[in-house]
Amino acid sequence: MDNNSNGKLIALAIGGAVLMGALFFGASFLTGYQLPAENFSKIATPLQSFMGWFLLIFCSSLIIWGLGRMSSRISDKWFLSFPLSIFVIVAVMFVSLELVWEKGRTTTLDGKYIRTVGQLNAFNEGVEDFESAVDGAAPVVEETGPLPEVVLTGDELAEAEKVFQRKCTRCHAIKSVDNAIAQYRKKGEAEKIVRDMKAVPNSDISNKDVVTIVNYINTAY
């Protein structure tokens, strides 16, 4: 293949990338795209998303092209292509994840990024400085004593019921423990049983959920 043909292929690739970027950018707004946080740019955010996909495809194509060139040069030592290919792919992934893309895929409403499980757990527990959380370390949230009794109404009650149904049906059906919950409610021990449920491993009940569930039990039972 001569240089003229290579130039045409490169121009075609660049033109196709520009066209796909324009279609991606336009489709983002035509489909009702919403920003994950208010302090994000309406123009830069979809373009950054497109560039992420473009670089992924570009780097993959570059690796395949490089391995093909390498294999043609070391055909008598073909066994080198396999470990070298693994090394190149891992190196590209490392550079992409650790050195280039410092932002996480999970974004809070105020524009902060969650990159690790530890940060996610800390955020769910209501820790303000969740970005400094370390994996494996349980977030420390001070107990504030007995919760005040709040009677929920309207939309608040409906949202609290959704949380109650989602979080409190992991081990048993609600109908099977309705009477027991009512008894604890009469004794003023709604908070106690909710905190006991939270203490169960993998309960997925956060401190925010505790307040919501306790208020729902005090209102509904």
N, C-alpha and C positions, 0 to 999 in steps of 0.2 A: 504493500500500500504506500503510495507516494505522499509527499508532504501536503499536496493540494487536497487529497482525499481526507487526510488527518485534520486539516483545517476546517473542512466542511463538517466533519463529524463533531468537532469541538464547538463550532458555531451552532450546530443543530442541538447539541446538549445544553448549551447556554440559553438558547432561545426557548427550548422546552422547559427549562427550569424557571425562566422568567414568566412564561405563560402559566405554568402550574402555580407559581407564587401569586400571580394576579388572580387566578381562579380561586385559590385558597383564601386569599384576603377578601375577595368579594363575597364568597360563600359564608365567611364568618359573620358578616353583617346581615346578609339576606336571610339567614337561618335564625336570627334572633340571638346572636352571640352576646353573652354578658361577661364582664370582667370579673375575675375572682376576688378582686379587692378594689376599693375606690381609688387608691393611689397608683393604680396601674395605668399605663398609657393604652388608649384605645387603638392606636396605630402600631406601636412597637410590640404589643403582646402577641397578636396573631402572626406578625412577621417573625418574631422569635420562635414561635411554635413551628412555623414552616421551616425556618432555618435549621431547627433541630432535626426534623425529618430529612431535610436535604443533606445535611452533613452526615447523617447516619448512612444514607444510601451512597453518598459520594465516597465516604471512607471505606464502605464495604466493597464498592466497585474498584477502588484504588488498591485494596488488599488483594482482591482476586486478580487484577491486572498484574500487580507486582509478583504474586506467586506464579502466575503463568510465565512471566519473563524469567523468573528465577529458575523454574523447572526446565525451561528450554536451555538454560545455560549449564545446569548441573544434571542433565539427563542420565549421566552415568552414575550419579550419586543421588538418585531420586528420594532415598529415604530421609534426606535432610529437609525436604520440603514440609513434611508433617510437623516435626517439632518447631521448625522456624515459623510455620503458619500459626501455630498455637501461640508462640511468643509474640508475634506481631499483633494478633487479635487482642490478647490480654493487655499488651502495652497500650494499644489504642483505647481500649475500654478504661484503663487506669487513668490515662491522660484526660479523657473525656469526663470521667466522674469526679476525679480528685483535683485536677488542676484547672479545668475549663469551666465546668458547670458547678458552681458553688451553691446554686439555689436548688431547693427541693421541689418535688412535684406537688406536694400538699401545701396549700397556701391558706393562711388564716384570713379573716375578713379585714384585718388591719395591715395586710401585706407582708406578714412574716412567714418564714418558710420552716416546714417540719421535715427533717431529713432522716431521723433515726426513730426507732421504736421507743427509746427512752424519752425523747422529746415529745412524742405523741402521747405517751402515758402521762407525762408531766402536764401537758396542755389539757388533757381530759380531766386531770385532777384539779385544774384551776390555778396552777402555778404560773405566775406572771413571767418570770424569767425562765421559761421552758427551754429556750434555745441553748442554755448552758447545762441542761440535764445530760447525764451520762448513762449509756445503756447498762442495764443490770442493777442500777441504783434506784431504789424506790423513791419517788418524790415525797418529800416531807411536807405535810400540810397540817398546821396546828389545828387541834380541835377547839371549837369555840364554845363548848358546853352544850346543854340541851337546846334543841331548836325551838324557836317560838312557834306556837300553833297558828297556822294560817289557813283560812277557809278559801278554797279556790272556787271560781265561778266562770262561766262562759268559756271562752277560748282557752284560758289558762287551765281549766279543768279538763278540757278535751285533749290538750297537749300532754298534760300530766298523765292522763289515762293511757295514751300511746306509749309513753316511757314505761309506765307500770306494766303494761302488757308485754312490751318488748324485753324488759330486763328481768321480770319476775316469773317467766315461764320457761326458763332454761332447765329447771330441775323437776318441775311438776306443773300440773294444770291449776289455774287459779280457782276453779270451782271446787277442787278437792281440799283447799285450805281456806275457803271463805270464812267458815265458822271460827277457825283458829285466829285468822287475822282480826275478825270482829272482837274476839275475846281480848286479844292484845290491845286493840284500840280502846276498849272499855277500861282496861287497866292503865292506860296511858303509856304503854310500852311499844308504840308503833316505831319510834326511832330505834329502839333496841333491836327489834327483829330485822329492821332494814340494815342496820350496821352489821348484824350477824351474817346476813346474806352477802354483804359487801366483802366480809372477811373470807368468804369461801374462795379458794383459788379459781381463777378464770371466771369470776362472777361477772366481769365487765360492768360493774356498777361503780361509777365515779362519785366523788364528793358532791358534785352538782346533782347527780341522779338521786343521791340520798335525800337531799332537801326536797326534790320534786316528788319522790315516792312517798316520803313521810307526809307531806302536805296532802297528797292524793288520798292516802289511807285515812287521815284525820277528817277529810271532807266526805269521802264516799262510804266510810264504814261507821 
